[in-house]
């Protein structure tokens, strides 16, 4: 992952500006940690098409659950649902599963900072 974007993402997750939600990138005002990265991409000038599906889920380039390709490419990630290392024994987990298990944004920021 590109270091400058990682720093922006970690800062945003720790900022308290985002209310955490589960299951989708963004639903109403609730964000998955991956949805936060999409929001940062737009703020940084990445042209993404934003739409809403019938359930009120915010979609980026038609994607509402994992990272759209444009965001992955912009951030330097190789997956739409990045995996992070959780410990020195090299066990890893997807960010969406951590988020949906209600691991806090502060804890997710720590994992991204040191394990991605």
N, C-alpha and C positions, 0 to 999 in steps of 0.2 A: 504494500500500500504506500502511496505517496505520503511522505512524512508531513508536509504542510497541511494536507487534507486531514490526516489522522489527528493532528493537533487541533484543527478546527472542530472536528467531530467530538473529541474528548472534552474540549472546552464547552461545547454546546450541551453535551449530556450532563455535565456538572453544573451548568448555569442555573437550573431551576426554571428555565423559560418553557420547558416542554412537559406536558402532563403525559405520563406513561400509560399506554394502552396495549392491548394484545390482539393477536389474530390477523391483523392487517397493517399496512404501512401507516395509514392515518385514517381515523374514523372520528368525525366531528373534530374535536380539539385534542384527541388522544393519539399519541405517537408510539410506534414501535421504534426501537433504536435505529432500524434501517430507514424508517420514515424521516427521522431526524437528519440522516445523511442526505436524503433526497431534498429536504428543505434547504440544507446548506448548499447543495449543488445549484439550486435555483438562485439563492442569494448571491452566490459567487459568479453567476452569469451563464450557467449551463442552460441552454434552451430546451426545456422539457414541456411537453404538452400535459396540462393538468386537466383531469376530468373527474367526474363522480359516477360511480355505478348506481344501480337501483337501490342498493342498501346504504347509500351515503358514504361509501368508502372512497377516499381520495386516491386516484390512480395517476401514475406518472408514466407517460408514453404507453398508456393502456395497461400498466401493471399495478396491481394493488396489494400484493402479498410480499414479494421479494424485490430486490433491486433490479430496476430496468438496466438493459445493457449499457445505455449511454452513461448512467451513473457509475456502473462498475468500471467502465473504461476511463472515465474522468478521474476516478479515485485510485485507479491502479489496482483494482481487485480482480481476482480470477474466478470468482463465483458470485452468483446472485444471492446467496445466503452464506456469507463468510463464516469460516470456522476459526476459532481461537484456541490457543493452548491455555489450559487451566492450571497446569502445575509442571514441575520439573520432570515428572515421569512421562511427559509428552502426551497426556490425554488431552483430547480436544472436544469442542462442542460447537454447534452452530449458534450464531448470535440470536437468531429468531427464537430458538428453544430457550435460551437463557432469558430473553425478554419475556416470553410467554409463560415462563415459570416464575415471574415476578421478581427476578433478580433486579435490584434497583439500577437506575441509570448511572449512579455513582459507581457501583460495583462493575457494571458493564464497561464504563469508561476506563476503570483500572485494568480490566482484562484486555481491552483494545490497546491501551497504551503499552502493555508489557507482553501481550500474547499474540499480536497480529502483525 
